[in-house]
């Protein structure tokens, strides 16, 4: 099965840590990162899609993708 996640967070080191952790768990970048202003929190936010191929499993909407 092929899995998709969209990671998002504030424009700081915690976002880079989140993406780095996903890459080290076998996820791959998918497309370009995004960068936008969040008027409610008055901060910049980042986003990055990641994908991963997992053999021998079927997708279940209840599964926690971050644990795959």
SVG drawing of the C-alpha trace seen along z (x, -y; Angstrom):
<svg xmlns="http://www.w3.org/2000/svg" viewBox="-11 -38 28 47">
<polyline fill="none" stroke="black" stroke-width="0.4" points="0.0,0.0 1.1,-3.6 0.6,-6.0 0.4,-9.8 0.9,-12.3 0.9,-16.0 3.3,-17.4 2.8,-20.9 4.1,-23.1 5.6,-26.4 8.6,-27.8 11.1,-26.6 13.4,-23.7 10.5,-21.6 9.1,-21.4 12.5,-20.4 12.8,-17.7 9.3,-16.4 10.3,-16.1 13.7,-14.6 12.1,-12.0 9.7,-11.0 12.5,-10.7 14.5,-8.5 11.4,-6.2 11.4,-5.5 9.0,-8.3 9.9,-10.3 9.3,-13.9 6.4,-14.4 6.2,-17.7 7.5,-21.1 7.2,-22.4 4.6,-25.1 5.0,-28.3 2.2,-30.5 1.3,-33.2 -1.2,-32.2 -3.0,-35.3 -4.7,-33.8 -1.4,-33.0 0.6,-35.7 3.3,-33.2 4.6,-31.6 3.7,-27.9 5.4,-25.2 4.0,-22.1 5.5,-19.1 3.8,-16.1 5.5,-12.7 4.7,-9.3 5.7,-5.7 5.3,-2.3 4.5,0.4 4.4,4.0 2.2,6.7 -0.4,4.5 -3.7,3.2 -4.8,-0.4 -7.1,-0.9 -8.3,-4.4 -7.9,-3.7 -4.1,-3.1 -1.8,-5.8 0.3,-6.8 3.1,-8.2 3.7,-4.7 4.1,-3.1"/>
</svg>
